[in-house]
Amino acid sequence: MTLPSPPPSELTDLQLVERTVAGDQRAFELLVLKYQRRIQRLIGRMVRDVDLVEDIAQETFLKAYRALHQFRGEAQFYTWLYRIAVNTAKKSLGDLRRDPVISEGALRPSDDEDETYATQNEPTTSETPYTVLAAKEIAAAVNAAVDALPEDLRQAVTLREIEGMSYEEIAELMNCPIGTVRSRIFRAREAISARVRPMLESQSGKRW
C-alpha cells in the first residue's frame, strides 16, 4: 500500500525546491509566501523607497527561480536566498547612485523609518513625551552605531540580532569559522554599547 504524499505545506524547503524544478509552480509559490516578508524586511533596511523594495524583492525571487536548479541543499534555502537578495539590492543601489535623477534619500532608510534596532511604537501608560523622545534618541544612536561598524561586523550582528540566524548559519553565509562569527558579534555589541551607554546613563539620571 502506497502512503499518500504529504501536502505541499508540510514539505521541507528542499522538497519544495525539487518539486519546483520538476514543474510544480505551486511549490515555488509556497516558498515565496514563506520568505517574502523576511526578504522585504531585509531589503527595506538597505533601500528607503517602498516601491524599490517591492521591485527588488520580486527580482530576487525571479533570480532565485531561474537559478533553482543549482540549489543542492548544502546550505539552508533562506541562506541561499539571502545572498541573492543582498546582491540584488547592492546592484540596485549601485545603479541608483549612478543615476543623477534619483534622490539620495532613496538609498538608505532614515532614522525614523529604520526599525532595525528601533523600539516598539506602541504607547504604554508610563510613556510621556519626554520618555518617547529619549527612546527615539537612543534608537537613533544605536542605528548610528550600527552604521559606523565595519561591514563584516555590521553584517554579522544584523544576521544574529535581526535575522535571528544561528552562529552556524552565519558562518556558512559569511564563509568564515564560527569562532570568527562570535568574535565579530562580540566586537559589534561592544562598539554599540560603548556608543549608547553614556546616553543611557545620562537618561537614567533624569527625573521625568
C-alpha positions in Angstrom: 0.0 0.0 0.0 1.4 3.4 -1.0 1.2 6.1 1.6 -0.1 9.4 0.4 2.5 12.1 0.0 2.4 15.0 2.5 0.6 18.2 1.4 2.9 20.9 0.0 2.6 23.0 3.1 4.3 20.2 5.1 7.2 19.7 2.8 10.7 20.9 3.6 12.3 23.7 1.6 14.5 21.3 -0.3 11.5 19.2 -1.2 9.6 22.3 -2.4 12.7 23.2 -4.5 12.8 19.7 -6.0 9.1 19.9 -6.8 9.5 23.3 -8.4 12.4 22.1 -10.6 10.1 19.2 -11.6 7.5 21.7 -12.8 5.3 22.2 -9.8 4.7 26.0 -9.8 2.6 25.8 -6.6 5.7 24.6 -4.7 7.6 27.8 -5.6 4.6 29.9 -4.6 4.8 28.4 -1.2 8.5 29.3 -0.9 7.7 32.8 -1.9 4.9 33.1 0.7 7.2 31.6 3.4 10.0 34.1 2.9 8.6 37.1 1.2 8.2 39.2 4.3 11.7 38.4 5.6 13.2 39.3 2.3 11.3 42.5 2.0 12.4 43.5 5.6 16.0 42.7 4.7 15.8 44.9 1.5 13.9 47.6 3.4 16.9 48.1 5.7 19.1 48.7 2.6 16.7 50.8 0.5 14.4 53.5 1.6 11.9 53.7 -1.3 9.0 51.3 -0.7 8.4 50.8 -4.4 12.0 49.9 -4.9 11.8 47.4 -2.1 8.9 45.6 -3.9 10.8 45.7 -7.2 14.0 44.3 -5.7 12.1 41.6 -3.8 10.4 40.5 -7.0 13.7 40.5 -8.9 15.2 38.4 -6.0 12.6 35.7 -6.3 12.8 35.8 -10.1 16.6 35.3 -10.0 16.1 32.5 -7.4 13.6 30.8 -9.6 15.9 30.9 -12.6 18.8 29.5 -10.5 16.8 27.0 -8.5 18.2 24.0 -10.5 21.6 25.0 -9.0 20.4 24.7 -5.4 21.6 21.4 -3.9 20.7 21.8 -0.3 24.2 22.2 1.0 23.1 25.4 2.6 19.8 26.4 4.1 17.4 27.7 1.5 17.0 31.0 3.2 20.7 31.5 3.5 21.0 30.9 -0.3 18.0 33.3 -0.9 19.5 35.9 1.4 22.7 36.0 -0.7 20.6 36.6 -3.8 18.6 39.4 -2.1 21.7 41.2 -0.8 23.5 41.0 -4.1 20.4 42.2 -6.0 19.9 45.1 -3.6 23.5 46.1 -3.8 23.4 46.1 -7.6 20.2 48.3 -7.5 21.8 50.7 -5.1 24.8 50.9 -7.4 22.5 51.7 -10.3 20.7 54.4 -8.2 24.0 56.1 -7.3 24.9 56.3 -11.0 21.5 57.8 -11.8 21.5 61.6 -11.1 17.7 61.7 -11.2 17.3 59.6 -8.1 17.4 61.5 -4.9 19.9 60.5 -2.2 17.0 59.8 0.2 16.1 56.6 -1.7 19.4 55.0 -1.0 19.1 54.2 2.7 16.4 54.4 5.5 16.1 57.5 7.6 16.4 57.1 11.4 12.6 57.5 11.8 11.9 54.7 9.2 14.6 52.3 10.1 13.2 49.7 12.5 16.3 47.6 12.6 17.0 48.4 16.3 14.1 50.8 17.0 11.9 50.2 20.0 8.3 49.4 19.5 6.0 52.3 18.9 3.0 51.1 20.9 2.5 53.6 23.8 2.4 52.4 27.4 0.8 54.0 30.4 4.2 55.1 31.7 5.2 56.9 28.5 5.4 60.7 28.4 6.6 63.0 25.6 10.0 63.1 27.3 10.4 59.3 27.6 9.3 58.8 24.0 11.8 61.4 22.8 14.5 59.7 24.9 13.7 56.3 23.4 13.9 57.8 19.9 17.2 59.4 20.6 18.6 56.1 21.9 17.3 54.2 18.9 18.9 56.7 16.6 22.2 56.4 18.5 22.0 52.6 18.1 21.3 52.9 14.4 24.2 55.3 14.0 26.5 53.0 15.9 25.5 50.1 13.7 26.0 52.2 10.5 29.5 53.1 11.8 30.6 49.5 12.2 32.9 47.9 9.6 31.0 45.9 7.0 31.9 42.5 8.4 30.8 43.4 12.0 27.6 45.1 10.8 26.6 42.1 8.7 27.4 39.6 11.5 25.4 41.4 14.2 22.5 42.1 11.8 22.2 38.5 10.9 22.3 37.4 14.5 20.1 40.1 16.1 17.7 40.9 13.3 17.5 37.8 11.1 17.8 35.5 14.1 20.3 33.2 12.4 22.4 30.7 14.4 26.1 31.1 14.6 26.5 28.1 12.3 24.2 29.7 9.6 26.1 33.0 9.8 29.4 31.2 9.5 28.1 29.5 6.4 26.7 32.7 4.9 29.9 34.7 5.6 32.2 31.9 4.7 34.2 32.0 7.9 34.7 29.9 11.1 32.2 30.1 13.9 34.8 31.5 16.2 35.2 34.4 13.8 31.5 35.0 13.8 31.4 35.0 17.6 34.3 37.5 17.7 32.6 39.8 15.2 29.3 39.8 17.0 31.0 40.4 20.4 33.1 43.3 18.9 30.0 44.8 17.3 28.0 44.6 20.5 30.8 46.2 22.4 31.1 49.1 19.9 27.3 49.7 20.0 27.3 49.6 23.8 30.2 52.0 24.1 28.4 54.5 22.0 25.0 54.2 23.6 26.0 53.6 27.3 26.7 57.3 28.0 23.3 58.3 26.7 21.6 55.6 28.8 23.5 56.8 31.9 22.5 60.4 31.4 18.9 59.4 30.8 18.8 57.4 34.0 19.8 60.4 36.0 16.9 62.5 34.9 13.5 62.7 36.6 10.7 62.7 34.1 
